[in-house]
Amino acid sequence: MNDQEKIRDIGSSMLAEAAKTAKQEFGSFYLSRFLGFKITYKNDNCFVNFRSKLPMFNPQGTLHGGIIATAMDVSMGHLLHYTTGSGATLEMNVKYLLPIKEEDVVCKGSYLKQGKTIEFLQSHMYRSDGKLAAYASATWIPLNKNS
């Protein structure tokens, strides 16, 4: 099987997984299912685990930066929702450090500072060898703080 056939087969299975339900909620929304994100929480951190696959790669053969940014954004946004309530990203800065091939990766979202009206979060993405591949910081505004 050549790479084009692999991409088509893997992409079809990603699409089928995403389409299993129309559910759109934290922890399981279409894009997260499509990308294979598994979202968990521990000690005021949010973890997004997934396997990088060929359909997610750029033409250079590594995980596309937009998917890296999306996973980190999800880790921060889900943590904010889990601890405070829904919010919106005001700005996000991503630094790409190492390429990611076909492997298991994890993002760890955590707080830098919780303010009265603005929240500051960060996310670190690690490759399967444990090396830091990317990190992000973001400013968020809560939309409906839990009371």
C-alpha atoms as one frame of an Amber mdcrd trajectory, in Angstrom:
protein
   0.000   0.000   0.000   1.481   3.361  -0.984   1.329   6.550   1.120  -1.651
   7.957  -0.807  -3.682   4.805  -0.126  -2.624   4.853   3.547  -3.666   8.490
   3.877  -7.027   7.742   2.258  -7.665   4.704   4.520  -6.572   6.433   7.720
  -8.493   9.593   6.792 -11.643   7.545   6.178 -11.364   5.916   9.602 -10.782
   9.336  11.244 -13.900  10.656   9.531 -15.959   7.621  10.566 -14.878   8.048
  14.199 -15.830  11.730  14.197 -19.223  11.023  12.604 -20.277   8.349  15.120
 -22.273  10.976  16.986 -23.458  14.539  16.490 -22.503  15.361  20.097 -20.822
  18.753  20.439 -19.684  19.158  24.033 -16.521  19.546  26.062 -14.525  16.333
  25.923 -16.200  15.174  22.724 -16.808  17.505  19.816 -16.475  16.749  16.122
 -12.962  18.114  15.600 -11.611  16.422  18.742 -13.066  13.079  17.645 -11.737
  13.555  14.095  -8.215  14.196  15.397  -8.490  11.406  17.975  -8.073  13.612
  21.045  -8.501  11.901  24.430  -9.059  14.581  27.065  -8.410  14.006  30.793
  -7.868  16.120  33.903  -5.501  15.686  36.835  -4.303  18.133  39.508  -5.577
  21.302  37.788  -4.078  20.222  34.464  -5.793  19.166  31.255  -4.162  16.508
  29.106  -4.885  16.015  25.418  -3.437  12.726  24.168  -3.539  11.633  20.542
  -1.628   9.770  17.875  -0.229  11.857  15.035  -1.101  10.211  11.716  -0.227
  10.712   8.049  -3.363  12.734   7.134  -2.331  15.275   9.817   1.112  15.865
   8.308   2.354  18.774   6.237   4.097  18.108   2.893   7.421  17.842   4.778
   6.198  14.710   6.567   5.695  16.083  10.078   2.674  17.034  12.158   1.136
  20.248  10.792   1.590  23.315  13.003  -2.135  24.075  12.883  -2.935  20.725
  14.475  -0.266  21.332  17.125  -1.821  24.736  17.894  -5.321  23.223  17.933
  -4.344  20.526  20.442  -2.718  23.080  22.732  -5.706  25.429  22.425  -8.027
  22.547  23.359  -5.898  21.667  26.409  -6.142  25.236  27.693  -9.778  25.838
  26.761 -10.940  22.582  28.307  -8.997  23.328  31.499 -10.619  26.764  31.710
 -14.060  25.226  31.205 -13.327  22.490  33.779 -12.190  24.938  36.475 -13.954
  28.210  35.729 -16.473  27.888  32.895 -16.462  28.528  29.177 -14.152  31.141
  27.758 -12.745  32.615  24.579  -9.136  32.874  23.473  -8.064  36.513  23.265
  -4.581  35.707  21.966  -2.277  32.710  21.705   1.457  32.484  21.063   2.931
  29.169  19.875   6.587  28.166  19.720   7.496  25.110  17.640  10.674  23.380
  18.843  10.911  19.881  17.340   9.242  17.975  14.495   6.650  15.339  15.333
   6.438  12.179  13.252   3.857   9.375  13.460   3.789   8.872  17.222   1.813
   9.389  20.415   1.864  12.960  21.684   0.468  14.680  24.747  -0.395  18.289
  25.540  -0.498  19.465  29.122  -2.577  22.583  29.707  -2.102  24.504  32.969
  -2.627  27.928  34.503  -0.017  30.650  34.609  -2.325  33.030  36.521  -6.022
  33.226  37.289  -7.206  36.808  37.389 -10.535  38.380  38.227 -11.504  39.010
  34.598  -8.701  37.484  32.496  -7.036  34.051  32.694  -3.500  33.233  31.590
  -2.830  29.644  30.531  -0.045  27.626  28.959   0.307  24.321  27.170   3.289
  22.071  26.537   3.317  19.377  23.839   5.573  16.371  24.286   6.629  13.753
  21.760   6.607  10.051  22.607  10.316  10.290  23.551   9.354  12.805  26.276
  10.987  15.774  24.527   9.199  19.122  24.448   8.067  19.674  20.849   6.070
  22.908  21.257   4.681  25.248  23.867   2.056  27.950  23.921   0.779  30.688
  26.167  -2.633  32.254  25.837  -4.854  34.902  27.333  -8.476  33.909  27.864
 -11.625  35.709  28.912 -14.150  33.653  30.845 -17.644  33.883  29.382 -19.561
  32.565  32.363 -17.540  31.929  35.514 -18.862  29.092  37.672 -20.228  30.398
  40.953
